[in-house]
Amino acid sequence: MITALERKAQTLEYPEGDGLPMAETGFHVTLIAYFLAMLRTFFESRPDVYMGANMFLYYWEGDPTKKIAPDLFVVFRTTKEKRRVWKVWEEGQVPTVVLEFTSRGTQDEDQGSKKGLYEWLGVQEYFLFDPLHSYLKPVLQGFRLEEGGYRRVEAIAGPGGAWQMLSQQLGLWLRVEETALHLYEQATGRKLLAPPELAAALRAPEARIEEEMAARQAAEAELARLRAELERLRRNQQT
């Protein structure tokens, strides 16, 4: 005999969306697609790896409000079967790795409630990257689950002095070169590439970011020069 609680659980809906845009800007949408394409190619020969992007992850059976939508997540020891949403109690596991692309509207959540939830759920690695270099310092941050809690992933200097972090679960280096984040295979050092059309779509925003950073550095240098000149004039007046 089906109980009232079981009947309610059977009729509950777990929607694919809530009518709101998943990503804050078109640039973030393209960036997510770019990294999803790279990871799918990298794990193409692995039938036990699933990748999701901007998909609702429901983590509490019977309560559709208990959900979160990671920008990008990877799960091992599962299937590549297509899914509308990810229900933890049906899948029997949570994402192994989550990557969030921080924006103005998500910076507090990415560093606060999301981090706490991923830690509680048991997500092994959690990485954040700020593609606009405006909201996170440093722009790449990582956390690894150790002894029941998150510990920061150490950033080390890579080739050319670029800062990088290792995802032990993915077997990939996350490396910040100039203003962009790139993925490199740990075993071979090979750079992961995405379809040309996605790469082209990202070039314009990245060029704009580089121009803004160059202008900011030039302004700071000019300010330093003016301060030095004022100090020199003061000293001349005193003598």
BELKAPE-V28766 format. One record per residue. PSI is psi in degrees with one decimal (* if undefined). D_LAST is the distance of its C-alpha to the last C-alpha in Angstrom with 1 decimal. Layout:
BEGIN
<<PSI/D_LAST> <PSI/D_LAST>>
END
This chain:
BEGIN
<<131.9/99.0> <126.6/95.6> <166.2/93.7> <-36.6/91.8> <-41.6/88.5> <-38.1/89.5> <-40.4/90.7> <-41.9/87.3> <-34.9/85.5> <-28.1/87.7> <-8.3/86.9> <142.0/83.1> <141.9/81.1> <89.0/77.9> <155.1/76.4> <-26.1/74.6> <172.6/72.0> <15.2/71.0> <-5.4/70.3> <149.2/66.5> <135.4/64.6> <-44.3/64.1> <150.1/60.8> <-36.5/58.0> <163.5/57.3> <-33.2/59.2> <-42.4/56.7> <-37.1/57.5> <-46.8/61.2> <-40.2/60.8> <-43.6/58.7> <-44.6/61.4> <-37.0/64.1> <-49.5/62.1> <-33.6/61.9> <-42.6/65.5> <-41.3/66.8> <-45.0/65.0> <-37.0/66.3> <-39.5/69.8> <-42.0/69.9> <-39.4/68.6> <19.2/71.2> <-36.2/74.0> <0.7/76.3> <105.1/76.0> <-9.1/78.7> <14.7/77.4> <129.1/73.9> <139.1/73.3> <133.3/70.1> <153.7/69.5> <131.8/66.9> <40.5/66.3> <137.9/69.6> <131.0/70.4> <111.8/70.9> <127.1/73.1> <5.3/72.9> <107.2/75.2> <132.1/78.9> <-5.5/80.2> <93.3/76.9> <-9.9/75.7> <-15.7/72.4> <86.4/71.3> <163.2/69.8> <152.6/66.7> <88.0/66.0> <145.6/63.8> <-42.7/62.2> <134.6/63.8> <153.8/65.9> <135.7/68.0> <133.1/71.1> <164.5/73.0> <47.3/76.7> <-152.2/77.9> <164.5/79.2> <7.7/77.9> <136.2/80.2> <142.9/78.7> <149.1/77.8> <-42.0/77.0> <169.5/75.1> <117.0/74.6> <115.1/76.5> <-41.7/75.6> <-25.5/79.0> <-38.9/80.9> <-27.3/78.8> <8.0/78.6> <166.3/75.0> <168.9/71.4> <147.0/69.0> <-40.8/67.7> <138.6/64.4> <138.0/62.6> <124.0/59.7> <135.8/57.9> <103.2/55.6> <141.3/53.2> <178.2/52.4> <-40.1/50.8> <-12.6/54.1> <-2.5/55.0> <-42.9/51.8> <-42.7/52.5> <-42.4/56.2> <-37.9/55.6> <-12.0/53.4> <-92.3/55.4> <-38.1/59.1> <-45.2/60.0> <-44.3/58.6> <-39.2/60.4> <-44.7/63.7> <-38.1/63.5> <-44.9/63.0> <-38.7/65.9> <-27.5/68.1> <24.0/67.5> <123.2/65.7> <-39.4/64.7> <137.9/61.5> <120.7/59.3> <143.8/56.6> <138.4/54.2> <134.9/52.2> <97.6/49.9> <-20.4/50.4> <-2.9/47.8> <41.0/45.1> <-15.8/44.4> <-21.3/46.2> <139.0/46.3> <112.3/43.7> <164.5/44.7> <-21.4/46.8> <125.6/49.7> <148.6/51.1> <151.0/54.3> <140.1/56.5> <137.0/59.6> <118.2/62.3> <124.6/62.6> <42.3/64.7> <-0.7/65.3> <162.7/61.7> <137.8/58.9> <143.3/56.4> <139.3/53.5> <130.3/54.1> <133.9/51.5> <131.7/49.6> <161.3/49.1> <128.4/47.5> <-162.1/50.2> <134.0/50.4> <11.1/47.2> <4.9/45.3> <138.5/47.0> <139.8/47.6> <156.8/51.2> <146.1/53.7> <128.4/57.2> <105.7/60.1> <-33.9/62.7> <-40.3/65.4> <-21.7/64.9> <34.2/64.1> <146.4/61.2> <132.9/57.5> <113.6/55.4> <130.2/52.5> <113.7/49.5> <121.4/48.6> <-113.5/45.9> <-4.1/46.8> <155.1/50.5> <132.5/52.9> <158.7/55.4> <134.4/58.3> <136.4/59.2> <129.1/62.4> <-41.1/61.7> <-35.8/64.6> <-17.0/64.0> <4.8/60.4> <136.9/62.0> <133.0/60.2> <138.7/62.3> <152.6/62.7> <168.5/63.9> <142.1/66.0> <-37.3/64.2> <-33.3/64.4> <-41.0/62.6> <-41.2/59.9> <-36.9/59.5> <-23.7/59.3> <-16.4/56.3> <-42.6/54.2> <-50.8/53.0> <-38.2/51.6> <-38.2/50.0> <-39.3/48.4> <-40.5/47.0> <-43.0/45.5> <-39.9/43.9> <-42.1/42.4> <-40.7/41.1> <-39.7/39.5> <-41.2/37.9> <-39.1/36.5> <-42.5/35.1> <-38.6/33.5> <-40.2/32.0> <-40.3/30.6> <-38.7/29.1> <-40.6/27.5> <-39.4/26.1> <-42.0/24.8> <-38.9/23.0> <-42.4/21.5> <-39.2/20.2> <-41.8/18.8> <-38.5/16.9> <-41.0/15.6> <-40.8/14.5> <-38.5/12.7> <-41.1/10.9> <-39.5/10.1> <-43.3/8.8> <-37.9/6.4> <-38.1/5.3> <-35.2/5.4> <-26.6/3.8> <*/0.0>>
END
